[in-house]
Amino acid sequence: MNINTNLKAYLDDFGLINVYISKIFYNGKSDYFYLSNKDGYYKECVINSIVENKDNVKYQLTIPTDYDFSKEYSLYCSLGICCSVEVRYIVRNPKFDEMFYYDGNDLGSRYSKEKTSFALWAPTAYKVYVSIENNGFSIIKEMDRYDKGVYKTEVEGDLKHGLYNYLVFVNGVVNEIVDPYGLSSNANGLKSAIIDIDEAFSEKDEYKLEELKNNVDSIIYEINIRDMTISKESGSSTNGKFSSLSESNTSYRGYKTGIDYISDLNVTHVQIMPVYDFVSVDEKHIDRSYNWGYDPMQYFTLEGSYSDNPDDPYDRIKTFKHLVCEFHKRGIRVNLDVVFNHIYDLKSSSFHKCVPYYYFRYDDNGGISNGSFCGNDLDSTKKMFRKLIVDNIKMWSTLYKIDGFRFDLMGIIDVDTINEVYDVASSINPSVMIYGEGWNLPTFLNDDKKAKIENNYLMKNVGHFNDYFRDSIKGKSSDNEAYDKGFITGNFNMMYEMLSSLVGNSVNTYYFKRFIDPNMSINYVEAHDNMTCWDKMKECCKEHPREIRKKLHKLLIGCVMVSQGVPFIHAGQEFCRSKHSMGNTYNMNDNFNKMDWVRMVNYYDVVEYTKKLIKIRKENDEFRLVSTDEIEKKVNFNVLDNVVIEYMIDNIKVIINPTEYKRKYESFDYTVIFDGENICNNKNKYIDVDSYSMVICRKEI
């Protein structure tokens, strides 16, 4: 019998194979079908239905119930041809998950000086080899299949610097893949690396950080590894690497840069844009391309372009671990930006090559879900992908001591997965932060299961980026909405939206409630996406000269700092960062994305303003109310002169004046502790509020 491409057979459910025969081959007519394998198996199939399509004839077959996933089957027809049976949509049946869910903790490679063990979950593969290169020698060894479709083997000897791939025999082809659980790799992720945990993580992180009792006590600062030090003005001895950012005593014209600059801001957390291994930067020629990293390749492996030596699998681990230690040494927690909603390319991914059709989300007709708008959506409801996400979070939390996780496009992930992530992460680190983009995206998942903002009541320990806050205060952020104004930028009709935002949209009293708790509201006016505030205001506030726009920019930062919820700052926002009026600069090179330290010096008064507001927020509990009940009891608003906001929190009063007119109000028994530019202690008969500014007062008790 001859294998022929005119015949295709797919195992699409238990006891069901769909067969397609091209009409160019004897009109696609077959009288019978049978299954066979190399072990002598032979069973007839029953034809249930025949459908004639334009180019082929589809046969639905009932097959014997003794189908063994560890075997390779061929389907034969009466036309004298055969084909391999591809295991396809059956992997989406919940019964498949029940049969093959593996709860072991040994996936990946485990090194010891005497031997290294390997384990790969590949339930639809009928054969797997591990292929190892070690000190100029090659080893290829067949792995044994164990329960739940896990292939395992051990290789004797010291493989401390070995590289390996798996050869997976599945659906009639042999796919070479990197290890989905591999802890590191060589340059450009060609091969996974065997890692001696004791050596790679030899630097101990002994820094004890004060317990984070509530998310509202956080101030998050978003950075990108490359951007922070890529320019020569950063003063670092290398540029754009993990090691560059961990370098102390860097400066430009006497002003601190790099990690010392971040420390000087006095933020509590850095949120680092993706550091796992991503595809679109050539790690050996990093000057040829730029990318933020939202194109995942390997989730357990760090990005090699941030390493001093991308071909040394240990270097990226050691230098990133050292960077985390340096942040912790300065009292700064580290949150990672993780992207579990999609993979860079479905067909070339190790996921699809290892277990075809399993890891991704499809509709009932086999169409690929694309709610991420990146060509595919990963399916977190699949038990083994959910396990991979949770195992990945465990790895970052234990080996690297990561303090929190920001989930990109979190609305594509399901509620149960996100809650399990929190439960596991918080059991390792009780101060962990879990938050993300809870947008309601058009993925193939029921709305009640999406980890979206509207379902925040189902995820009581999870935060969400509050785009309502952003749009109400600054104005909408899409490139085609650059002219749209928020309350601070001049649309005074958004008064109630502004009041609602100041309490993190966590109470019903002021117009609109989104969250059941202020700890859930990540308050921001600028992030890496879209135009920066400065660039947007050049469009929506073009009637104002630069100095007025700078005052408005400060006021935007000020509103973030005094609002209930969790303040978030995009790196460089505090010195009026510009991306040359471009929005989504994910691949637009360093000129658009670098931290501009020259600009930092030129706008250092805005940096100082930001530092003062951070200090005030940290020193006054009123800006960090921990519950909706507390906000309802302690917060009140008045509107003065039809547009000025008097925001009262217990013994604190903030007066926000977004207009061109200076204001003067009787002080009664309040003392000004921030006059719009400086921390002070001024007790006068009147409170002077400059145009486009805010004043903070404390009541004398």
Stockholm file with secondary structure:
# STOCKHOLM 1.0

chainA/1-701         MNINTNLKAYLDDFGLINVYISKIFYNGKSDYFYLSNKDGYYKECVINSIVENKDNVKYQLTIPTDYDFSKEYSLYCSLGICCSVEVRYIVRNPKFDEMFYYDGNDLGSRYSKEKTSFALWAPTAYKVYVSIENNGFSIIKEMDRYDKGVYKTEVEGDLKHGLYNYLVFVNGVVNEIVDPYGLSSNANGLKSAIIDIDEAFSEKDEYKLEELKNNVDSIIYEINIRDMTISKESGSSTNGKFSSLSESNTSYRGYKTGIDYISDLNVTHVQIMPVYDFVSVDEKHIDRSYNWGYDPMQYFTLEGSYSDNPDDPYDRIKTFKHLVCEFHKRGIRVNLDVVFNHIYDLKSSSFHKCVPYYYFRYDDNGGISNGSFCGNDLDSTKKMFRKLIVDNIKMWSTLYKIDGFRFDLMGIIDVDTINEVYDVASSINPSVMIYGEGWNLPTFLNDDKKAKIENNYLMKNVGHFNDYFRDSIKGKSSDNEAYDKGFITGNFNMMYEMLSSLVGNSVNTYYFKRFIDPNMSINYVEAHDNMTCWDKMKECCKEHPREIRKKLHKLLIGCVMVSQGVPFIHAGQEFCRSKHSMGNTYNMNDNFNKMDWVRMVNYYDVVEYTKKLIKIRKENDEFRLVSTDEIEKKVNFNVLDNVVIEYMIDNIKVIINPTEYKRKYESFDYTVIFDGENICNNKNKYIDVDSYSMVICRKEI
#=GR chainA/1-701 SS CEECTTEEEEEEETTEEEEEEETTTGGGCCSCEEEEETTSCEEECEEEEEEECSSEEEEEEECCTTCCTTSCEEEEETTSEEEEEEECGGGGSHHHHHHHCCCCSCCEEEECSSEEEEEEECTTCSEEEEEEEETTEEEEEECEECGGGEEEEEEESCCTTCEEEEEEEETTEEEEECCTTCSCBSGGGSSEECCCHHHHTCSCCCCCCCCCCCGGGCCEEEECHHHHHCSGGGCCSSSSSHHHHTCSSCEETTEECHHHHHHHHTCSEEEECCCEEESSSCTTCGGGCCCCSCSEEEEEEECGGGSSCTTCHHHHHHHHHHHHHHHHHTTCEEEEEECCSCCSCTTTSHHHHHSTTTSBCBCTTSCBCCTTSSSCCBCTTSHHHHHHHHHHHHHHHHHSCCCEEEETTGGGSBHHHHHHHHHHHHHHCTTCEEEECCCCCCCSSCGGGBCCGGGGGGCTTCEEECHHHHHHHTCCCSGGGTTCCCTTTTCGGGHHHHHHHHTTTCCSSSSCCCCSSGGGEEECSCCSSSCCHHHHHHHHTTTSCHHHHHHHHHHHHHHHHHSSSEEEEETTGGGTCCCTTCSCCTTSCHHHHSCCHHHHHHTHHHHHHHHHHHHHHHHCGGGGCCSHHHHHHHEEEEEETTTEEEEEETTEEEEEECSSSCEEEECTTEEEEECSSSEEEECCSEEEECTTEEEEEEECC
#=GC SS_cons         CEECTTEEEEEEETTEEEEEEETTTGGGCCSCEEEEETTSCEEECEEEEEEECSSEEEEEEECCTTCCTTSCEEEEETTSEEEEEEECGGGGSHHHHHHHCCCCSCCEEEECSSEEEEEEECTTCSEEEEEEEETTEEEEEECEECGGGEEEEEEESCCTTCEEEEEEEETTEEEEECCTTCSCBSGGGSSEECCCHHHHTCSCCCCCCCCCCCGGGCCEEEECHHHHHCSGGGCCSSSSSHHHHTCSSCEETTEECHHHHHHHHTCSEEEECCCEEESSSCTTCGGGCCCCSCSEEEEEEECGGGSSCTTCHHHHHHHHHHHHHHHHHTTCEEEEEECCSCCSCTTTSHHHHHSTTTSBCBCTTSCBCCTTSSSCCBCTTSHHHHHHHHHHHHHHHHHSCCCEEEETTGGGSBHHHHHHHHHHHHHHCTTCEEEECCCCCCCSSCGGGBCCGGGGGGCTTCEEECHHHHHHHTCCCSGGGTTCCCTTTTCGGGHHHHHHHHTTTCCSSSSCCCCSSGGGEEECSCCSSSCCHHHHHHHHTTTSCHHHHHHHHHHHHHHHHHSSSEEEEETTGGGTCCCTTCSCCTTSCHHHHSCCHHHHHHTHHHHHHHHHHHHHHHHCGGGGCCSHHHHHHHEEEEEETTTEEEEEETTEEEEEECSSSCEEEECTTEEEEECSSSEEEECCSEEEECTTEEEEEEECC
//
